[in-house]
Amino acid sequence: MPTIAHDRAQAIAEALLKGAGCTDHEAAVVAKGCVGANLAGHDSHGIIAIPTYIDRVKRGHIVPNAKYEVVKESANHMVVDGHWGFGFAVTERTMRTLIEKARTSNVAAATVYHQSHIGRLANYPLMAAHEDMIGLITADSGRSPKAVAPFGGREARLGTNPISIAVPSDLGAPLFLDMATSAAAAGKVAVAVARGEEVPDGWVIGSDGKPTNDPKQLRQGGALLPLGGPDGGYKGTGLAVMVEILCGLLTGLGFGVDPSGKHNDGCFMAVFNVASFRDVATFKKDVADFAKYLKATPPAAGSNGVLYPGEIEHLKEQARRRDGIEIEDSTWAKLTELAVEYGVKDKLGM
């Protein structure tokens, strides 16, 4: 697999997105979100997604530079219609507005609908954490094709329905949670397909309902298992149901699958201004002390010790900024084909 510097990956993604019709600003926002996922070690949400996004643009499932419409609004809430725009741009703009609302209203929340895939969820609550606020976001795939079987079932009826929360602290790296309510993100299965690898036990069942390590089975009538696996999957299913209600039903997107196959992420977002609850400096110190207390736990047998939530992503980012990002051969081939199509192959040195 080729290894490229993160700034080169950013330039490639931006150029291809502009070729697909994005403005400079929108292309930069989407590319930054994707490459940021690569840097954090989440290749499933990285530059591998660019060809898929561009394919959706060509099919009319994503509208570059779409209208951003605030349908309802008060001092501490918003309802946003993204009009099928790039979810990265729609959700970032909404989070920035919520942060400003929370400066005066202390707590602010929003629902967002009719937008495309928003990428790695942590991108958005981290914006709030950098402003000394707690950020929360949940997302589902609206009435897009599903990937996850509810606990006890063998057919996909739920999305991966992720949750992310970020908290300000005095730590050297952000403390945040970013997790799917399924055993793994669907994108991680796609990465395994692209790399010709098997997936771990407990991730996927085939169309026959039996466990499989073949990632291709997911798109051949199979399904992801919920978080918790064959014994504790009711917990993942319960979380997924709550996310679906917040992001599918509260937004009005609904549930089930639209025959068009059009992907649309529904989101529920909230921001909490720490200063309205406690002294910010004291809170940030307490969070850091809590994380250090956890890290001081004696390591279990065979373990390298405890990491606080978000620390592994920070370590991975430091390494990838230094050493570069690996791109699957199949992904590189698709990016190169698009570069030829848009006449930028030589400019990008591909």
Helices and strands as residue ranges (DSSP letters): E 3-4, H 6-19, H 24-39, G 43-45, G 47-49, H 50-58, E 69-74, E 77-85, H 87-105, E 107-115, G 121-123, H 125-129, E 133-140, E 163-167, E 175-179, H 186-195, E 204-205, E 211-212, G 215-219, E 223-224, H 229-244, I 245-249, E 266-273, G 274-276, H 280-295, H 311-323, E 325-326, H 329-341, H 345-348
